[in-house]
Amino acid sequence: RTVGARLHADITRHTRVPGGHASVRDVSTKALEDHQHSFFLAETCKYLYLLFDDSFMDGRNVVFTTEGHPLPVLAWESREDTE
């Protein structure tokens, strides 16, 4: 969570603009572009949210997809178990 907090602070400090967050054109100069990619909200913000608030997972056994969607972990039955 420490790394996530620093990441959040750096994103806010370097990319925050009046309409949201701008994309970084060049990381060496910190030059920004005049748009925000959709994946910023759909993925980056979701991952940060999940990192800091996992209360919705209480009592649930889930695994996350690469897009941050929780999927339930189901019990596995081998064919030998059913015969």
C-alpha positions in Angstrom: 0.0 0.0 0.0 2.9 2.3 0.6 3.9 2.0 -3.1 0.3 2.5 -4.1 0.0 5.7 -2.0 3.2 7.1 -3.6 1.9 6.2 -7.1 -1.4 7.9 -6.4 0.4 11.0 -5.1 2.7 11.2 -8.1 -0.1 10.7 -10.6 -2.1 13.5 -8.9 0.9 15.8 -8.7 2.1 15.3 -12.3 -1.1 14.7 -14.3 -4.0 16.5 -12.6 -5.6 19.1 -14.8 -9.0 21.0 -14.4 -10.9 18.4 -16.5 -9.3 15.2 -15.0 -5.9 13.7 -15.6 -3.8 14.2 -18.7 -1.7 11.6 -20.4 2.0 12.1 -20.1 3.7 12.7 -23.5 7.3 12.5 -22.3 8.2 11.2 -18.8 11.7 12.8 -19.0 10.2 16.3 -19.4 6.8 15.5 -17.8 5.1 17.1 -20.9 1.4 16.4 -20.9 -1.0 15.6 -23.8 -4.4 17.2 -24.1 -6.5 14.1 -23.4 -7.1 11.4 -20.9 -7.1 7.8 -22.0 -10.2 5.8 -21.0 -8.1 3.1 -19.4 -6.9 5.6 -16.8 -10.3 5.5 -15.2 -11.3 2.0 -16.2 -8.1 0.3 -15.0 -5.6 2.5 -13.1 -8.1 4.2 -10.8 -9.9 0.9 -10.2 -6.6 -0.9 -9.2 -5.8 2.0 -6.8 -9.3 1.7 -5.3 -9.0 -2.0 -4.9 -5.6 -1.6 -3.2 -7.0 0.8 -0.6 -10.5 -0.5 0.0 -10.9 -4.3 0.0 -13.9 -4.3 2.4 -16.2 -5.5 -0.4 -14.2 -8.7 -0.5 -14.9 -9.7 3.2 -16.0 -13.3 3.2 -15.5 -13.7 -0.6 -12.9 -15.9 -2.4 -12.2 -14.1 -5.6 -9.5 -13.7 -8.2 -9.1 -10.5 -10.4 -9.0 -10.4 -14.1 -6.4 -8.3 -15.9 -9.1 -5.6 -16.1 -9.7 -5.7 -12.3 -13.0 -7.6 -12.4 -13.5 -10.0 -9.5 -14.4 -13.5 -10.4 -15.5 -16.1 -7.8 -13.1 -19.0 -7.1 -15.2 -22.1 -7.5 -14.4 -25.6 -6.1 -12.8 -27.9 -8.6 -14.0 -31.5 -9.1 -11.8 -33.9 -11.0 -13.3 -36.6 -13.1 -12.0 -39.1 -10.5 -14.1 -37.5 -7.8 -17.3 -37.8 -9.8 -16.9 -41.5 -10.7 
